[in-house]
C-alpha cells in the first residue's frame, strides 16, 4: 500500500528515520547504557523490527549483537517511571552532545504539545497494526537531514 505513511508526511518520515539513525549511533557508542527513544523514533524502530530477519541481520552488522526492544520501561510503577524520565534526560544530553541542539527539536507525532521531546511510552498493543505504513523515501533522503559530520565520532 504505497504512500500510507500512518499520517506522517514525507518530511516527517525522513526526519524520523534520520533521528532513528542517530538513535542507533548512540546505541553503538554506548552499548552498556540504556538509550530511550522518543515516540517518533520508537515508531520507526517498531517498523524496522517488523521484518525480524532484516532487523536481526542489521543488528548483527551494526552492533555485533541483537538489540532488544523493551517496551515496559516506565510502566512498572512510579520508581520505574522516574527512572525512565531520568534516563531519557541522559539520552537527550547525548543527542545534543553528538548531533547538536536541534537533533530532537520540533514536536514529532506523539510528542507533547509544548514541543519538548518526550520518552516513548511504548504500548505493544497500540503498535499492532493490520497494514504496515509506508512512505516512498530513500535512505539518502534521511541521511541528508543529518548533520554533515554525524559519523565523524565513529572514527
C-alpha positions in Angstrom: 0.0 0.0 0.0 2.1 2.8 -1.3 2.1 6.2 0.4 0.1 5.1 3.5 2.5 6.7 6.0 0.3 6.4 9.0 -0.5 10.1 8.9 3.1 11.2 8.5 4.3 13.4 5.6 7.3 12.6 3.6 9.2 15.3 5.5 8.2 13.9 8.9 9.1 10.4 7.8 12.5 11.4 6.5 13.2 13.3 9.8 12.1 10.4 11.9 14.3 8.0 10.0 17.3 10.4 10.4 16.6 10.5 14.1 16.4 6.7 14.3 19.8 6.6 12.6 21.1 8.9 15.3 19.5 6.7 18.0 21.2 3.6 16.5 24.5 5.6 16.6 24.1 6.2 20.3 23.4 2.6 20.9 26.6 1.8 19.1 28.6 4.3 21.0 27.1 3.4 24.4 26.4 -0.3 24.3 26.0 -0.7 28.1 23.8 2.4 28.6 20.0 2.4 28.1 19.1 4.8 25.3 15.5 5.9 25.4 13.7 6.8 22.1 11.1 9.5 21.5 7.7 8.2 20.4 8.7 9.2 16.8 11.9 7.2 17.0 10.1 4.3 18.7 7.6 4.2 15.8 10.4 3.9 13.3 12.1 1.2 15.4 8.8 -0.8 15.5 8.6 -0.7 11.7 12.2 -1.9 11.5 11.6 -4.7 13.9 8.6 -6.0 11.9 10.9 -7.5 9.4 12.6 -9.7 12.0 15.2 -11.3 9.8 16.3 -8.0 8.3 16.3 -6.4 11.8 18.4 -9.2 13.2 20.9 -9.0 10.3 21.1 -5.2 10.6 21.8 -5.5 14.4 24.5 -8.1 13.8 26.1 -5.9 11.1 25.9 -2.7 13.1 26.5 -3.9 16.7 27.7 -7.5 16.5 24.7 -8.4 18.6 20.9 -8.3 18.7 19.4 -5.1 20.2 16.3 -6.0 22.1 13.4 -3.6 22.4 11.9 -3.5 26.0 8.5 -1.8 25.8 7.8 -1.8 29.5 10.4 0.7 30.8 8.5 3.3 32.8 5.4 1.2 33.1 6.3 -0.9 36.2 5.4 1.6 38.9 6.3 5.1 40.0 10.0 4.5 40.6 10.3 2.9 37.1 8.5 6.0 35.6 11.0 8.3 37.4 13.9 6.1 36.1 12.6 6.4 32.6 12.4 10.2 32.8 16.0 10.4 34.2 17.3 8.0 31.5 15.5 10.0 28.8 17.1 13.2 30.1 20.5 11.5 29.7 19.6 10.3 26.2 18.6 13.9 25.3 22.0 15.1 26.5 23.8 12.5 24.4 21.7 13.6 21.3 22.7 17.2 21.9 26.4 16.3 22.6 26.7 14.3 19.4 24.2 15.8 17.0 23.6 19.3 18.2 20.7 21.1 20.0 18.4 20.7 17.0 18.6 16.9 16.9 15.3 16.4 18.7 13.8 19.9 18.1 10.3 20.3 16.8 7.3 18.3 18.0 7.0 15.0 16.4 4.0 12.8 16.1 3.3 11.5 19.6 5.2 14.3 21.4 3.6 16.7 23.8 2.2 20.0 22.5 4.9 22.1 24.2 7.3 20.8 21.6 9.6 19.3 24.2 10.7 15.7 23.3 9.1 13.0 25.5 10.2 9.5 26.1 8.4 6.8 24.3 5.5 5.3 26.3 5.5 2.2 24.2 2.3 0.2 24.3 2.8 -3.0 22.4 -1.0 -3.4 21.8 -1.3 0.0 20.1 1.5 -0.8 17.7 -0.3 -3.9 16.4 -1.5 -2.6 13.0 -3.1 -4.5 10.2 -1.3 -2.6 7.5 2.3 -1.5 7.8 2.5 2.2 6.9 4.8 3.1 4.0 6.2 6.3 2.7 8.3 6.2 -0.5 11.6 7.6 0.6 15.2 6.6 0.1 17.8 6.3 2.9 19.8 9.0 1.1 16.9 11.4 1.9 17.2 10.7 5.6 21.0 11.0 5.5 20.7 14.5 4.1 18.8 15.6 7.2 21.7 14.5 9.5 24.5 16.9 10.4 27.3 16.6 7.9 29.7 15.4 10.5 27.4 12.9 12.2 29.6 9.9 11.6 32.9 11.6 12.5 32.8 10.4 16.1 32.7 6.8 15.0 36.3 7.3 13.8 
